Amino acid sequence: MKTFTQTCAVLAMWVGFVHSASACTVCMGGDGTVGEAANGAIFVMLGVLATVLGFISVVGFLIVRKGQMPLPPHAELVRSLAGINID
């Protein structure tokens, strides 16, 4: 019964706050330099995020490509002399 009461209280608060919620003037497209600066900051953050994700993707691609390369001749010779046969 206690959880039901808590759930009803949270639901009542949520319904009460829905009508009073509103965005600030910057989010609603207010005039002035603040809106332009906020838009510029958003695009800068998106650019930084795209750059970081691009670098992570390139590093992953290089690791996979290096893992698929054949062994150098001296490593193959050591492997054959040691009798290691990993395929």
C-alpha positions in Angstrom: 0.0 0.0 0.0 2.9 2.3 0.7 4.3 2.0 -2.9 0.8 2.8 -4.3 0.6 6.0 -2.2 4.1 7.0 -3.3 3.3 6.3 -6.9 0.1 8.4 -6.7 2.0 11.3 -5.1 4.7 11.2 -7.8 2.0 11.1 -10.5 0.2 14.0 -9.0 3.4 16.1 -8.8 4.2 15.2 -12.4 0.8 16.2 -13.7 1.0 19.5 -11.7 4.4 20.4 -13.1 3.6 19.6 -16.7 1.5 22.8 -17.1 4.0 25.0 -15.4 7.1 23.9 -17.5 8.3 26.3 -20.2 11.5 26.8 -22.0 13.7 29.8 -21.6 13.8 32.6 -24.2 17.0 31.2 -25.8 15.5 27.8 -26.4 12.3 29.4 -27.8 14.2 31.5 -30.3 14.5 34.8 -28.5 16.1 37.8 -30.1 19.6 38.9 -29.3 23.2 37.7 -29.3 22.6 35.1 -26.6 20.6 32.9 -29.0 23.2 33.2 -31.7 26.0 32.4 -29.2 24.1 29.3 -27.9 23.6 28.1 -31.4 27.3 28.6 -32.2 28.3 26.7 -29.0 26.0 23.8 -30.0 27.6 23.5 -33.4 31.1 23.7 -31.9 30.2 20.9 -29.5 28.8 18.8 -32.3 32.0 19.4 -34.3 34.2 18.3 -31.4 32.1 15.2 -30.8 32.3 14.3 -34.5 36.0 14.7 -34.5 36.5 12.6 -31.4 34.3 9.8 -32.7 36.1 10.0 -36.1 39.5 9.5 -34.4 38.1 6.6 -32.3 36.8 5.0 -35.5 40.2 5.5 -37.3 42.1 3.9 -34.4 39.8 0.9 -34.4 40.1 0.5 -38.1 43.9 0.6 -37.9 44.0 -1.9 -35.0 41.8 -4.3 -37.1 44.0 -3.9 -40.2 47.2 -4.4 -38.2 45.7 -7.6 -36.7 45.1 -9.0 -40.2 48.6 -8.4 -41.5 50.9 -11.5 -41.9 53.8 -12.0 -39.6 57.2 -10.6 -40.6 59.7 -13.2 -41.9 61.9 -13.3 -38.8 58.8 -14.0 -36.6 57.7 -16.9 -38.9 61.2 -18.4 -38.7 61.2 -18.2 -34.9 57.8 -19.8 -34.9 58.8 -22.6 -37.2 62.0 -23.3 -35.2 60.1 -23.4 -31.9 57.4 -25.7 -33.3 54.6 -23.3 -32.6 51.7 -24.0 -34.9 48.9 -21.5 -34.3 46.4 -21.2 -37.2 
